Amino acid sequence: MRTGARLFASPNLADHPGLAKFAIPRPEQIDLEAARYDDNWVRGLDPEQVCRQAAYLAERLAIPERARPIWTEDLLADPGALAQAKFTDLFVGPGRNIMVFFTDLLGIEEVYNRPGAVGPDNWSLRIEPDHRRTYRERSARRRDLNIPKALALALRAGGPACRDQHRDLIDDLENY
């Protein structure tokens, strides 16, 4: 997880009480006085926190029961796998449109905007010129979020009718 988004982050959001059991950070890991968009980066997740997210995501992404232990181990071992699974979850939700900031999508950890900072480095972050060439390699290493893989898994999670209807597309996305 690159940045501390509040959705699925805070265990006590009054407007999303059902999310508490899936909250990633513990209450002491979040500055509840900060605005929802500004609660700092949460990078230190313990295994229990990742396992809770894995259980939630396994249900949402329709990971077969027999594959869940290995899938959970993958999420525990690789933060990029957890980020990819959370990204995929966006596509199985009820939203018709999603938005992902380019730094999250492309695995860029540098800060784009430091509030209150003035200088040549603020608001100047750009995508590397050769990113098109390196995308496949970076997404295979889970450095960038893999859009085709996320879409394929989201379509599979749609159930048997969705899988049947989109079989060729799923195959194309998985082989991208």
Backbone as JSON, one array per atom type, in Angstrom:
{
  "sequence": "MRTGARLFASPNLADHPGLAKFAIPRPEQIDLEAARYDDNWVRGLDPEQVCRQAAYLAERLAIPERARPIWTEDLLADPGALAQAKFTDLFVGPGRNIMVFFTDLLGIEEVYNRPGAVGPDNWSLRIEPDHRRTYRERSARRRDLNIPKALALALRAGGPACRDQHRDLIDDLENY",
  "N": [[0.85, -1.16, 0.0], [0.72, 2.07, -0.98], [-0.07, 4.74, -0.25], [-1.9, 6.18, 2.46], [-4.93, 5.76, 2.05], [-8.18, 6.57, 3.18], [-10.5, 5.0, 2.85], [-11.24, 1.8, 3.77], [-9.25, 2.09, 5.56], [-9.55, 3.43, 8.07], [-10.62, 2.25, 11.17], [-12.89, 3.23, 12.34], [-14.84, 4.76, 10.85], [-17.57, 6.76, 10.78], [-19.4, 6.96, 8.7], [-19.04, 4.64, 7.27], [-19.53, 2.1, 8.7], [-19.57, -0.68, 8.31], [-17.14, -1.36, 7.26], [-15.26, -1.64, 9.21], [-14.34, -4.19, 10.1], [-12.65, -4.87, 8.07], [-10.65, -3.06, 8.07], [-7.41, -1.87, 7.44], [-5.1, -0.57, 8.86], [-4.4, -0.37, 12.39], [-6.1, 1.47, 14.99], [-4.15, 3.11, 16.29], [-2.31, 3.52, 14.3], [-3.17, 5.5, 12.66], [-3.68, 8.95, 12.13], [-6.27, 10.34, 13.37], [-7.11, 12.92, 13.53], [-6.37, 14.16, 11.25], [-7.28, 15.19, 7.92], [-9.32, 13.09, 5.75], [-7.98, 12.56, 3.34], [-5.38, 12.92, 4.02], [-3.68, 11.24, 5.75], [-1.16, 10.29, 6.08], [1.4, 7.9, 5.12], [0.82, 4.46, 5.21], [2.74, 1.92, 5.73], [3.75, -0.14, 7.21], [2.44, -2.93, 7.66], [1.23, -5.54, 9.68], [1.36, -9.19, 9.69], [-1.21, -10.17, 10.46], [-2.9, -8.06, 9.79], [-2.62, -8.0, 6.99], [-3.6, -10.54, 6.4], [-6.31, -10.25, 7.13], [-7.14, -8.44, 5.16], [-6.61, -10.05, 2.95], [-8.52, -12.07, 3.28], [-10.9, -10.63, 2.94], [-10.5, -9.66, 0.29], [-10.22, -12.05, -1.13], [-12.83, -13.05, -1.08], [-14.2, -10.98, -2.47], [-12.88, -11.03, -4.95], [-13.36, -13.51, -5.83], [-11.59, -15.68, -5.42], [-10.67, -19.01, -5.77], [-11.44, -21.4, -3.22], [-9.52, -23.45, -2.74], [-7.22, -22.24, -3.67], [-6.74, -20.12, -2.03], [-5.0, -20.23, 0.34], [-2.34, -20.2, -0.76], [-2.52, -17.88, -2.28], [-2.92, -15.99, -0.26], [-0.46, -16.23, 1.08], [1.17, -15.17, -0.91], [0.29, -12.49, -0.91], [1.13, -11.81, 1.63], [3.89, -12.0, 1.37], [4.6, -10.19, -0.61], [4.3, -6.85, -1.0], [3.5, -5.59, -3.36], [1.76, -7.41, -4.51], [-0.42, -7.24, -2.79], [-1.14, -4.56, -3.26], [-1.87, -4.79, -5.96], [-4.07, -6.53, -5.77], [-5.83, -4.93, -4.25], [-6.18, -2.89, -6.09], [-7.46, -4.3, -8.17], [-9.83, -4.84, -6.87], [-11.2, -2.46, -7.1], [-12.43, -2.66, -9.58], [-14.43, -4.53, -9.28], [-16.33, -3.46, -7.76], [-19.29, -1.44, -7.14], [-19.05, 0.93, -8.52], [-19.18, 2.86, -11.53], [-17.2, 4.19, -12.72], [-13.73, 4.58, -12.17], [-10.98, 6.14, -10.53], [-7.56, 6.52, -10.57], [-4.68, 7.76, -9.22], [-1.86, 8.85, -11.07], [0.68, 8.34, -9.97], [0.26, 6.23, -8.2], [-0.7, 4.27, -9.94], [1.53, 3.86, -11.56], [3.57, 3.11, -9.88], [5.17, 5.08, -8.72], [6.96, 6.58, -6.23], [7.76, 9.07, -5.42], [6.78, 12.28, -4.18], [4.15, 14.15, -5.51], [2.93, 16.62, -4.96], [3.7, 18.75, -2.41], [1.97, 20.07, 0.09], [1.95, 23.53, 0.75], [4.58, 23.87, 0.05], [6.97, 25.57, -1.9], [8.66, 25.65, -4.9], [10.97, 24.4, -7.43], [10.7, 21.61, -7.58], [8.18, 20.93, -6.73], [4.98, 19.94, -7.85], [6.02, 19.01, -10.23], [6.56, 16.44, -10.97], [6.89, 13.83, -13.32], [5.98, 11.3, -15.75], [8.28, 8.8, -16.67], [10.07, 9.06, -19.76], [10.48, 6.62, -21.19], [8.54, 4.9, -20.3], [6.44, 3.46, -21.51], [7.78, 1.41, -22.8], [8.87, 0.01, -20.66], [6.74, -0.82, -19.11], [5.47, -3.44, -19.12], [7.43, -5.13, -18.01], [7.8, -3.9, -15.5], [5.21, -4.07, -14.41], [4.94, -6.82, -14.3], [6.71, -7.39, -12.29], [5.31, -6.34, -10.28], [5.64, -3.7, -9.73], [4.48, -1.59, -11.06], [0.95, -1.04, -11.33], [-0.95, -3.6, -12.75], [-2.96, -3.26, -15.28], [-4.33, -4.87, -17.35], [-4.25, -7.43, -16.08], [-5.72, -6.91, -13.75], [-8.25, -6.29, -14.8], [-8.9, -8.73, -16.05], [-9.04, -10.5, -13.84], [-11.09, -9.25, -12.41], [-13.23, -9.59, -14.19], [-13.39, -12.39, -14.12], [-14.22, -12.66, -11.5], [-16.8, -11.91, -11.73], [-18.51, -14.02, -11.94], [-19.89, -17.19, -13.26], [-21.49, -16.67, -15.61], [-20.54, -14.2, -16.51], [-17.86, -14.87, -16.93], [-18.16, -16.76, -19.01], [-19.33, -15.19, -21.02], [-17.29, -13.36, -21.53], [-15.0, -14.76, -22.16], [-12.99, -14.84, -24.27], [-11.98, -12.23, -24.18], [-10.99, -12.19, -21.54], [-8.96, -14.11, -21.78], [-7.3, -12.77, -23.64], [-6.59, -10.51, -22.11], [-5.23, -11.73, -19.99], [-3.04, -12.72, -21.32], [-1.7, -10.54, -22.17]],
  "CA": [[0.0, 0.0, 0.0], [1.61, 3.21, -1.11], [-0.5, 5.86, 0.57], [-2.93, 5.81, 3.41], [-6.29, 6.15, 1.71], [-9.03, 6.3, 4.32], [-11.45, 3.92, 2.62], [-10.61, 0.57, 4.25], [-8.12, 2.39, 6.42], [-9.93, 3.77, 9.42], [-11.53, 1.29, 11.77], [-14.06, 3.85, 12.96], [-15.51, 5.76, 10.03], [-18.99, 6.76, 11.1], [-20.22, 6.79, 7.5], [-18.78, 3.32, 6.69], [-19.29, 1.2, 9.83], [-19.37, -2.07, 7.88], [-15.77, -1.57, 6.83], [-14.36, -1.75, 10.35], [-13.69, -5.49, 10.2], [-11.66, -4.99, 7.01], [-9.69, -1.96, 8.15], [-6.02, -2.31, 7.4], [-4.33, -0.15, 10.03], [-4.99, -0.31, 13.71], [-6.37, 2.87, 15.3], [-2.94, 3.86, 16.63], [-1.52, 3.76, 13.1], [-3.8, 6.57, 11.89], [-3.93, 10.23, 12.77], [-7.69, 10.58, 13.13], [-7.34, 14.35, 13.47], [-6.05, 14.62, 9.9], [-8.34, 15.01, 6.91], [-9.33, 11.74, 5.18], [-7.0, 12.42, 2.27], [-4.06, 13.29, 4.5], [-3.37, 10.52, 6.98], [0.2, 9.76, 5.98], [1.57, 6.61, 4.47], [0.78, 3.28, 6.07], [3.55, 0.92, 5.05], [4.09, -1.23, 8.11], [1.32, -3.8, 8.0], [1.66, -6.82, 10.23], [0.73, -10.31, 8.98], [-2.64, -10.28, 10.78], [-3.59, -7.05, 9.0], [-2.63, -8.45, 5.6], [-4.5, -11.7, 6.31], [-7.68, -9.74, 7.13], [-7.4, -7.92, 3.82], [-6.62, -11.18, 2.03], [-9.82, -12.74, 3.41], [-11.88, -9.76, 2.28], [-10.25, -9.62, -1.15], [-10.49, -13.38, -1.69], [-14.27, -13.1, -1.31], [-14.56, -10.01, -3.51], [-12.28, -11.38, -6.23], [-13.77, -14.9, -6.11], [-10.43, -16.58, -5.45], [-11.15, -20.34, -5.37], [-11.08, -21.81, -1.86], [-8.28, -24.24, -2.73], [-6.09, -21.37, -4.02], [-6.62, -19.01, -1.08], [-3.8, -20.22, 1.19], [-1.17, -19.77, -1.54], [-2.77, -16.49, -2.65], [-2.67, -15.2, 0.94], [1.0, -16.21, 1.27], [1.7, -14.23, -1.89], [0.01, -11.14, -0.42], [1.98, -11.59, 2.81], [5.29, -11.91, 0.98], [4.87, -9.16, -1.61], [3.37, -5.71, -0.92], [2.97, -5.32, -4.69], [0.61, -8.3, -4.72], [-1.54, -6.65, -2.05], [-1.56, -3.37, -3.99], [-2.55, -5.26, -7.18], [-5.37, -7.06, -5.37], [-6.67, -3.8, -3.89], [-6.48, -2.22, -7.35], [-8.46, -5.13, -8.85], [-11.08, -4.69, -6.13], [-11.91, -1.29, -7.63], [-13.19, -3.03, -10.77], [-15.56, -5.4, -8.97], [-17.26, -2.68, -6.96], [-20.48, -0.92, -7.83], [-18.76, 2.15, -9.27], [-19.11, 2.75, -12.99], [-15.93, 4.82, -13.1], [-12.75, 4.65, -11.09], [-9.89, 7.06, -10.8], [-6.33, 6.14, -9.87], [-3.66, 8.78, -9.46], [-0.81, 8.26, -11.91], [1.81, 7.83, -9.19], [-0.13, 4.92, -7.68], [-0.79, 3.36, -11.07], [2.85, 3.6, -12.14], [4.55, 2.75, -8.86], [6.06, 6.2, -8.43], [6.87, 6.89, -4.81], [8.04, 10.47, -5.16], [5.6, 13.08, -3.9], [3.79, 15.06, -6.6], [2.65, 17.94, -4.4], [3.85, 18.94, -0.97], [1.19, 21.27, 0.44], [2.68, 24.62, 1.38], [5.95, 23.96, -0.45], [7.16, 26.31, -3.14], [9.97, 25.33, -5.45], [10.94, 23.75, -8.75], [10.36, 20.19, -7.51], [6.76, 20.74, -6.42], [4.09, 19.87, -9.0], [6.8, 18.8, -11.45], [6.78, 15.02, -11.2], [6.43, 13.39, -14.63], [6.19, 9.9, -16.11], [9.53, 8.63, -17.41], [9.82, 8.99, -21.21], [10.49, 5.25, -21.72], [7.65, 4.07, -19.49], [5.68, 2.53, -22.36], [8.66, 0.27, -23.06], [9.18, -0.74, -19.43], [5.53, -1.13, -18.36], [5.23, -4.89, -18.94], [8.41, -5.67, -17.06], [7.53, -3.33, -14.18], [3.96, -4.61, -13.88], [5.18, -8.23, -13.98], [7.38, -7.39, -10.98], [4.37, -5.69, -9.38], [6.11, -2.35, -9.43], [3.35, -0.82, -11.59], [-0.28, -1.81, -11.29], [-1.16, -4.28, -14.02], [-4.35, -3.03, -15.66], [-4.95, -6.06, -17.97], [-4.43, -8.5, -15.09], [-6.81, -6.51, -12.87], [-9.5, -6.43, -15.53], [-9.17, -10.16, -16.23], [-9.46, -11.06, -12.56], [-12.4, -8.68, -12.09], [-14.22, -10.28, -15.02], [-13.55, -13.74, -13.56], [-14.97, -12.53, -10.25], [-18.19, -11.63, -12.05], [-19.31, -15.24, -11.92], [-19.84, -18.04, -14.45], [-22.07, -16.05, -16.81], [-19.59, -13.17, -16.96], [-16.68, -15.57, -17.48], [-18.52, -17.34, -20.3], [-19.58, -14.1, -21.98], [-16.06, -12.61, -21.81], [-13.89, -15.72, -22.16], [-11.91, -14.42, -25.18], [-11.38, -11.01, -23.63], [-10.2, -12.59, -20.37], [-7.74, -14.75, -22.3], [-6.45, -11.72, -24.21], [-6.06, -9.69, -21.02], [-4.26, -12.52, -19.23], [-1.86, -12.94, -22.15], [-1.16, -9.24, -22.62]],
  "C": [[0.9, 1.22, 0.0], [1.19, 4.36, -0.21], [-1.68, 5.45, 1.41], [-4.3, 6.33, 3.04], [-7.21, 5.75, 2.86], [-10.05, 5.2, 4.09], [-10.72, 2.61, 2.9], [-9.4, 0.86, 5.12], [-8.58, 2.59, 7.86], [-10.92, 2.77, 9.99], [-12.79, 1.92, 12.35], [-14.65, 4.98, 12.13], [-17.01, 5.68, 10.29], [-19.86, 6.5, 9.87], [-19.96, 5.47, 6.78], [-18.55, 2.28, 7.8], [-19.04, -0.25, 9.43], [-17.95, -2.38, 7.47], [-14.82, -1.85, 7.99], [-13.64, -3.09, 10.4], [-12.64, -5.71, 9.12], [-10.61, -3.89, 7.05], [-8.27, -2.51, 8.16], [-5.29, -1.86, 8.66], [-5.13, -0.25, 11.33], [-5.21, 1.17, 14.05], [-5.11, 3.69, 15.6], [-2.04, 4.14, 15.44], [-2.05, 4.93, 12.27], [-3.94, 7.82, 12.73], [-5.37, 10.62, 12.45], [-8.03, 12.07, 13.1], [-7.1, 14.89, 12.07], [-7.26, 14.41, 8.98], [-8.24, 13.61, 6.31], [-8.25, 11.54, 4.13], [-5.57, 12.62, 2.75], [-3.71, 12.56, 5.79], [-2.04, 9.78, 6.91], [0.23, 8.37, 5.38], [1.55, 5.5, 5.51], [1.52, 2.19, 5.32], [3.8, -0.31, 5.93], [2.88, -2.04, 8.52], [1.85, -5.1, 8.59], [0.9, -7.95, 9.53], [-0.78, -10.45, 9.25], [-3.44, -9.27, 9.96], [-3.69, -7.47, 7.53], [-3.59, -9.63, 5.45], [-5.97, -11.27, 6.34], [-8.05, -9.19, 5.76], [-7.48, -9.05, 2.81], [-7.97, -11.9, 2.08], [-10.91, -11.93, 2.71], [-11.73, -9.82, 0.77], [-10.52, -10.97, -1.81], [-11.98, -13.55, -1.98], [-14.66, -12.22, -2.48], [-14.08, -10.44, -4.89], [-12.54, -12.83, -6.63], [-12.56, -15.8, -6.31], [-10.92, -17.95, -5.0], [-10.61, -20.73, -3.99], [-9.74, -22.53, -1.82], [-7.05, -23.38, -3.01], [-5.83, -20.29, -2.96], [-5.4, -19.07, -0.17], [-2.55, -19.74, 0.45], [-1.3, -18.3, -1.92], [-2.48, -15.57, -1.45], [-1.18, -15.13, 1.24], [1.66, -15.22, 0.32], [1.49, -12.79, -1.42], [0.88, -10.81, 0.79], [3.43, -11.33, 2.41], [5.61, -10.71, 0.09], [3.86, -8.02, -1.49], [2.78, -5.33, -2.28], [1.77, -6.19, -5.02], [-0.62, -7.76, -4.0], [-2.05, -5.41, -2.78], [-2.33, -3.76, -5.26], [-3.94, -5.78, -6.85], [-6.33, -5.93, -4.98], [-7.09, -3.02, -5.14], [-7.58, -2.99, -8.1], [-9.82, -4.98, -8.19], [-11.88, -3.47, -6.62], [-12.83, -1.66, -8.79], [-14.35, -3.98, -10.48], [-16.6, -4.69, -8.11], [-18.41, -2.14, -7.79], [-20.21, 0.32, -8.68], [-18.68, 1.91, -10.76], [-17.82, 3.36, -13.52], [-15.0, 4.77, -11.89], [-11.68, 5.64, -11.51], [-8.7, 6.62, -9.94], [-5.29, 7.19, -10.22], [-2.46, 8.14, -10.15], [0.37, 7.74, -11.1], [1.5, 6.46, -8.61], [-0.15, 3.89, -8.8], [0.58, 2.93, -11.56], [3.95, 3.34, -11.11], [5.55, 3.84, -8.54], [5.89, 6.59, -6.97], [7.19, 8.34, -4.47], [6.73, 11.23, -4.98], [5.37, 14.08, -5.03], [3.6, 16.49, -6.09], [2.84, 17.91, -2.9], [3.1, 20.21, -0.61], [2.07, 22.3, 1.17], [4.1, 24.79, 0.87], [5.97, 24.73, -1.77], [8.56, 26.0, -3.64], [9.85, 24.57, -6.75], [10.56, 22.27, -8.72], [8.88, 19.93, -7.25], [5.93, 20.84, -7.69], [4.84, 19.56, -10.3], [7.05, 17.33, -11.77], [6.15, 14.6, -12.53], [6.7, 11.9, -14.81], [7.48, 9.84, -16.92], [9.24, 8.47, -18.9], [9.76, 7.57, -21.77], [9.51, 4.33, -21.0], [6.84, 3.08, -20.33], [6.49, 1.25, -22.6], [8.83, -0.6, -21.81], [7.94, -1.21, -18.67], [5.34, -2.63, -18.11], [6.18, -5.48, -17.92], [8.11, -5.17, -15.64], [6.24, -3.89, -13.59], [4.11, -6.1, -13.56], [5.88, -8.37, -12.62], [6.52, -6.73, -9.9], [4.89, -4.34, -8.89], [5.07, -1.34, -9.9], [2.11, -1.68, -11.43], [-0.59, -2.34, -12.68], [-2.64, -4.2, -14.39], [-4.97, -4.26, -16.33], [-5.21, -7.19, -16.96], [-5.6, -8.17, -14.16], [-8.16, -6.69, -13.55], [-9.88, -7.9, -15.73], [-9.69, -10.78, -14.94], [-10.84, -10.53, -12.15], [-13.49, -9.34, -12.92], [-14.45, -11.71, -14.53], [-14.4, -13.71, -12.29], [-16.45, -12.26, -10.49], [-19.1, -12.85, -12.1], [-19.28, -15.98, -13.24], [-20.38, -17.38, -15.72], [-21.13, -14.99, -17.38], [-18.36, -13.82, -17.57], [-16.99, -16.16, -18.85], [-18.67, -16.25, -21.37], [-18.28, -13.44, -22.43], [-14.82, -13.5, -21.89], [-12.71, -15.26, -23.05], [-11.2, -13.17, -24.67], [-10.5, -11.33, -22.42], [-8.89, -13.22, -20.81], [-6.77, -13.71, -22.86], [-5.79, -10.87, -23.11], [-4.98, -10.46, -20.23], [-2.98, -12.77, -20.0], [-1.23, -11.66, -22.65], [0.31, -9.12, -22.27]]
}
